[in-house]
Every structure is written in structure tokens, then in C-alpha cells.
């Protein structure tokens, strides 16, 4: 093989490769043009973060949990600082807000104020759908352990 035929053969191979790569580039450019989206096309208007998050909470079903957390975090403002010092809103179950009180005396007094607190609660958080309040005193230990526990008077009111 002579140098001129080898050079022409090499030149032909390079030309074929270049034409293939040019075709590939054209194909890539065409596919980009077809699949590209317009940044300002119809239906692409920007939306506020509040609207997007509102839709997200509805889609994922977070609304009841967010309402409950609003009620629990807003409890001190709802009842005032004196009652908030001695009580803790625990949670909402089946439309009933459970409140843990510092003592049984506080639980008793708040049961009497229950309708007024419930009215304020419904006005402040209408989406919470709270129908009742349950005030609990502090947890007391049980002395009834085992199958052979003897009925009796048990402990007196020594806890709260």
C-alpha cells in the first residue's frame, strides 16, 4: 500500500466519523428543541409559597395534625398565664381536648370553667372541631399489683 492510498483511506474514515458525529449533534439538538418546555407558557405562573404549602398539606392529609398542634401551642394564650402555669394541653382525640392539671383541685375548678373555656376555644380554633374538654388530675400510682391484691381503702388523697 502506498502512502497516498493510506492517507486517502485515513481521510475517508475521518470524514465518515465527522459526518456521523455531526448527524448525532443535529439529532441531539432536535430532540432538545422538541422536549424543551417554555418557562413562561400557559399554566406556568409563579405561585406563592403559602398557596403551595396549603395545597401540599391538603394533598398529604396533614391538616388535622397541624390544627391539633395549633390548639396545643395556643393553649397558654387561650386560658391565660395563671391557668397555663398549672395545666398542660395533652392532645385531641375524637373531638375531646385532654388537659393535664397540676392537682385534683385545679382539675375540679377547671371542670366548672369548662363551658367558658370551650366557647373561647371554638371561637379561636373553629377548624379544630372540639366538642368537649376533659380535665385530668396528676397520675397516681396503683397499689393493686398481682392476682392476690386485697380490696381495701387504698391510698388517700395524698397526691395532689
C-alpha positions as CSV (number, residue, x, y, z in Angstrom):
1,X,0.0,0.0,0.0
2,X,1.3,3.4,-0.9
3,X,1.4,6.4,1.3
4,X,-1.2,8.2,-0.8
5,X,-3.7,5.4,-0.7
6,X,-3.2,5.0,3.1
7,X,-3.7,8.8,3.5
8,X,-6.8,8.8,1.4
9,X,-8.2,5.8,3.4
10,X,-7.5,7.6,6.7
11,X,-9.1,10.7,5.3
12,X,-12.2,8.8,4.3
13,X,-12.5,7.2,7.7
14,X,-12.2,10.6,9.5
15,X,-14.8,12.2,7.1
16,X,-17.3,9.4,7.9
17,X,-16.7,9.8,11.6
18,X,-17.2,13.5,11.4
19,X,-20.4,13.2,9.4
20,X,-21.7,10.7,11.9
21,X,-20.9,12.9,14.9
22,X,-22.4,15.9,13.1
23,X,-25.6,13.9,12.5
24,X,-25.6,12.9,16.1
25,X,-25.3,16.5,17.2
26,X,-28.2,17.5,14.9
27,X,-30.3,14.7,16.4
28,X,-29.5,15.8,19.9
29,X,-30.3,19.4,19.1
30,X,-33.6,18.5,17.5
31,X,-34.6,16.3,20.5
32,X,-33.8,19.2,22.8
33,X,-36.0,21.6,20.8
34,X,-39.0,19.2,20.8
35,X,-38.8,18.3,24.6
36,X,-37.9,21.8,25.9
37,X,-40.6,23.5,27.9
38,X,-41.3,27.1,27.8
39,X,-40.6,28.9,31.1
40,X,-43.5,31.3,30.7
41,X,-46.0,29.1,28.9
42,X,-49.7,28.9,29.9
43,X,-50.2,27.4,33.3
44,X,-46.7,28.2,34.5
45,X,-47.4,31.3,36.5
46,X,-45.5,31.5,39.8
47,X,-47.4,30.8,42.9
48,X,-46.9,32.0,46.4
49,X,-45.2,29.7,49.0
50,X,-48.2,29.9,51.2
51,X,-50.5,28.6,48.5
52,X,-48.1,25.8,47.6
53,X,-47.8,24.7,51.2
54,X,-51.5,24.9,51.7
55,X,-52.1,22.6,48.8
56,X,-49.4,20.3,50.0
57,X,-50.9,19.9,53.5
58,X,-54.3,19.2,51.9
59,X,-52.9,16.6,49.5
60,X,-50.9,14.8,52.2
61,X,-53.6,14.9,54.8
62,X,-51.6,16.9,57.3
63,X,-54.4,19.4,58.2
64,X,-55.8,17.6,61.3
65,X,-52.3,17.3,62.8
66,X,-51.5,21.0,62.1
67,X,-54.8,22.1,63.6
68,X,-54.1,20.0,66.7
69,X,-50.6,21.5,67.1
70,X,-52.1,25.0,66.7
71,X,-54.5,24.3,69.6
72,X,-51.8,22.8,71.8
73,X,-49.4,25.6,71.2
74,X,-52.1,28.2,71.6
75,X,-53.4,26.9,74.9
76,X,-51.4,29.4,77.1
77,X,-52.8,32.4,75.2
78,X,-56.3,31.0,75.3
79,X,-56.5,30.4,79.1
80,X,-54.1,33.0,80.4
81,X,-50.8,32.7,82.2
82,X,-52.2,31.6,85.6
83,X,-54.0,28.6,84.3
84,X,-51.3,27.8,81.8
85,X,-48.7,27.6,84.6
86,X,-50.7,24.8,86.2
87,X,-52.1,22.9,83.2
88,X,-50.9,21.3,80.0
89,X,-53.0,20.5,76.9
90,X,-52.1,17.0,76.0
91,X,-53.9,16.2,72.8
92,X,-57.2,15.9,70.9
93,X,-58.9,12.5,70.5
94,X,-62.4,12.1,68.9
95,X,-63.2,15.9,69.4
96,X,-62.2,15.9,73.1
97,X,-59.3,18.0,74.3
98,X,-57.5,16.4,77.2
99,X,-55.9,18.7,79.7
100,X,-53.5,17.5,82.5
101,X,-53.8,19.6,85.6
102,X,-51.3,20.2,88.4
103,X,-53.6,18.9,91.1
104,X,-57.1,17.4,91.5
105,X,-58.3,20.8,92.9
106,X,-57.2,22.5,89.7
107,X,-59.0,19.8,87.7
108,X,-62.2,20.3,89.7
109,X,-62.1,24.1,89.3
110,X,-61.4,23.9,85.6
111,X,-64.3,21.4,85.1
112,X,-66.6,24.2,86.4
113,X,-65.0,26.7,83.9
114,X,-65.2,24.1,81.1
115,X,-68.1,25.6,79.1
116,X,-66.5,29.1,79.1
117,X,-63.1,27.7,78.0
118,X,-64.8,25.5,75.4
119,X,-66.6,28.6,74.0
120,X,-63.3,30.5,73.7
121,X,-61.6,27.5,72.2
122,X,-64.3,27.2,69.5
123,X,-64.0,30.9,68.7
124,X,-60.2,30.8,68.4
125,X,-59.9,27.5,66.6
126,X,-63.1,26.7,64.7
127,X,-61.4,24.3,62.3
128,X,-60.3,22.1,65.3
129,X,-63.9,20.8,65.8
130,X,-63.5,20.3,69.6
131,X,-66.8,19.2,71.3
132,X,-65.7,18.5,74.8
133,X,-62.9,19.1,77.4
134,X,-61.5,16.5,79.7
135,X,-59.5,17.7,82.8
136,X,-57.3,15.1,84.5
137,X,-55.5,15.4,87.8
138,X,-52.0,14.1,88.2
139,X,-51.4,10.4,87.7
140,X,-51.5,8.4,90.9
141,X,-49.6,5.2,91.4
142,X,-51.7,2.0,91.9
143,X,-51.2,-0.3,94.8
144,X,-53.1,-3.2,93.2
145,X,-50.4,-5.4,91.9
146,X,-50.8,-9.1,91.1
147,X,-53.7,-11.5,91.3
148,X,-53.8,-11.6,95.1
149,X,-54.4,-8.0,95.7
150,X,-56.8,-7.4,98.7
151,X,-59.6,-4.9,98.3
152,X,-59.4,-2.1,100.7
153,X,-59.4,1.6,101.1
154,X,-56.1,2.1,99.4
155,X,-54.2,5.4,99.5
156,X,-56.0,8.6,100.5
157,X,-55.8,11.9,98.6
158,X,-52.0,12.3,99.1
159,X,-51.2,13.0,95.5
160,X,-52.3,16.5,94.6
